[in-house]
Amino acid sequence: MPNKSSKEEVVIKEALSDIDQELENLKLQKKGLETRIKHVNDDVVVLQSEESRLREEISALVGKEGILDRKRNKVKEKLEELNAKISKVSKIKQELTEV
């Protein structure tokens, strides 16, 4: 029959084996999490780059919008001037036909 010291050694060896196995499992989990973090970081960099590109695109579109607004206002002014001239010509034509 094994003595008490031998039983304790067996229990300690089994406990150490269990701890080693758990440590290996934790190391694998850590490596997996580190890989996931790297992928997430890469995704963040890609999204930040896309955001920057879209901001530049929006800025360019806002600039173009301003130019188009000014052109539209000029065209409206010219249309109003033409309408005024048409009214004057129509009035003159009416006066001439009355004579």
MIGUDREN-410317 format. One record per residue (C-alpha): x, y, z; residue number from 1; residue in three letters. Coordinates in nm, 3 decimals. Layout:
# residues N
[zator [X Y Z] NUM "Ala"]
...
***
This chain:
# residues 99
[zator [0.000 0.000 0.000] 1 "Met"]
[zator [0.143 0.341 -0.096] 2 "Pro"]
[zator [0.229 0.567 0.186] 3 "Asn"]
[zator [0.078 0.907 0.262] 4 "Lys"]
[zator [0.367 1.096 0.105] 5 "Ser"]
[zator [0.327 0.905 -0.221] 6 "Ser"]
[zator [-0.048 0.979 -0.234] 7 "Lys"]
[zator [0.021 1.347 -0.179] 8 "Glu"]
[zator [0.274 1.345 -0.462] 9 "Glu"]
[zator [0.018 1.190 -0.696] 10 "Val"]
[zator [-0.245 1.447 -0.600] 11 "Val"]
[zator [0.004 1.732 -0.642] 12 "Ile"]
[zator [0.120 1.597 -0.980] 13 "Lys"]
[zator [-0.242 1.570 -1.098] 14 "Glu"]
[zator [-0.314 1.922 -0.975] 15 "Ala"]
[zator [-0.005 2.055 -1.152] 16 "Leu"]
[zator [-0.109 1.872 -1.468] 17 "Ser"]
[zator [-0.457 2.026 -1.447] 18 "Asp"]
[zator [-0.303 2.370 -1.391] 19 "Ile"]
[zator [-0.071 2.324 -1.690] 20 "Asp"]
[zator [-0.363 2.221 -1.907] 21 "Gln"]
[zator [-0.571 2.518 -1.791] 22 "Glu"]
[zator [-0.273 2.748 -1.853] 23 "Leu"]
[zator [-0.243 2.617 -2.209] 24 "Glu"]
[zator [-0.616 2.672 -2.262] 25 "Asn"]
[zator [-0.585 3.028 -2.132] 26 "Leu"]
[zator [-0.286 3.094 -2.359] 27 "Lys"]
[zator [-0.488 2.973 -2.659] 28 "Leu"]
[zator [-0.780 3.195 -2.559] 29 "Gln"]
[zator [-0.544 3.489 -2.517] 30 "Lys"]
[zator [-0.394 3.431 -2.861] 31 "Lys"]
[zator [-0.744 3.412 -3.011] 32 "Gly"]
[zator [-0.849 3.734 -2.842] 33 "Leu"]
[zator [-0.531 3.910 -2.952] 34 "Glu"]
[zator [-0.602 3.802 -3.310] 35 "Thr"]
[zator [-0.959 3.931 -3.285] 36 "Arg"]
[zator [-0.834 4.261 -3.141] 37 "Ile"]
[zator [-0.589 4.298 -3.431] 38 "Lys"]
[zator [-0.869 4.236 -3.682] 39 "His"]
[zator [-1.095 4.485 -3.506] 40 "Val"]
[zator [-0.814 4.742 -3.504] 41 "Asn"]
[zator [-0.759 4.685 -3.875] 42 "Asp"]
[zator [-1.132 4.732 -3.936] 43 "Asp"]
[zator [-1.127 5.056 -3.737] 44 "Val"]
[zator [-0.839 5.188 -3.948] 45 "Val"]
[zator [-1.026 5.099 -4.267] 46 "Val"]
[zator [-1.345 5.266 -4.140] 47 "Leu"]
[zator [-1.156 5.579 -4.034] 48 "Gln"]
[zator [-0.999 5.600 -4.378] 49 "Ser"]
[zator [-1.341 5.561 -4.541] 50 "Glu"]
[zator [-1.486 5.825 -4.309] 51 "Glu"]
[zator [-1.209 6.067 -4.403] 52 "Ser"]
[zator [-1.265 6.003 -4.774] 53 "Arg"]
[zator [-1.640 6.056 -4.735] 54 "Leu"]
[zator [-1.586 6.379 -4.540] 55 "Arg"]
[zator [-1.367 6.510 -4.823] 56 "Glu"]
[zator [-1.632 6.407 -5.074] 57 "Glu"]
[zator [-1.904 6.584 -4.875] 58 "Ile"]
[zator [-1.689 6.895 -4.851] 59 "Ser"]
[zator [-1.641 6.896 -5.229] 60 "Ala"]
[zator [-2.016 6.850 -5.281] 61 "Leu"]
[zator [-2.096 7.135 -5.043] 62 "Val"]
[zator [-1.863 7.357 -5.246] 63 "Gly"]
[zator [-2.034 7.254 -5.569] 64 "Lys"]
[zator [-2.373 7.316 -5.407] 65 "Glu"]
[zator [-2.270 7.672 -5.324] 66 "Gly"]
[zator [-2.161 7.734 -5.682] 67 "Ile"]
[zator [-2.491 7.595 -5.815] 68 "Leu"]
[zator [-2.691 7.810 -5.572] 69 "Asp"]
[zator [-2.515 8.123 -5.698] 70 "Arg"]
[zator [-2.576 8.021 -6.059] 71 "Lys"]
[zator [-2.942 7.954 -5.984] 72 "Arg"]
[zator [-2.982 8.296 -5.826] 73 "Asn"]
[zator [-2.821 8.463 -6.128] 74 "Lys"]
[zator [-3.054 8.276 -6.362] 75 "Val"]
[zator [-3.353 8.378 -6.150] 76 "Lys"]
[zator [-3.243 8.743 -6.168] 77 "Glu"]
[zator [-3.205 8.721 -6.546] 78 "Lys"]
[zator [-3.547 8.560 -6.571] 79 "Leu"]
[zator [-3.700 8.839 -6.366] 80 "Glu"]
[zator [-3.527 9.098 -6.587] 81 "Glu"]
[zator [-3.659 8.924 -6.898] 82 "Leu"]
[zator [-4.010 8.913 -6.755] 83 "Asn"]
[zator [-3.987 9.286 -6.680] 84 "Ala"]
[zator [-3.871 9.356 -7.038] 85 "Lys"]
[zator [-4.148 9.138 -7.179] 86 "Ile"]
[zator [-4.400 9.333 -6.973] 87 "Ser"]
[zator [-4.262 9.664 -7.102] 88 "Lys"]
[zator [-4.264 9.544 -7.462] 89 "Val"]
[zator [-4.618 9.411 -7.422] 90 "Ser"]
[zator [-4.728 9.743 -7.272] 91 "Lys"]
[zator [-4.566 9.937 -7.557] 92 "Ile"]
[zator [-4.726 9.704 -7.812] 93 "Lys"]
[zator [-5.064 9.751 -7.650] 94 "Gln"]
[zator [-5.021 10.131 -7.653] 95 "Glu"]
[zator [-4.921 10.127 -8.019] 96 "Leu"]
[zator [-5.221 9.916 -8.116] 97 "Thr"]
[zator [-5.447 10.160 -7.935] 98 "Glu"]
[zator [-5.315 10.449 -8.139] 99 "Val"]
***
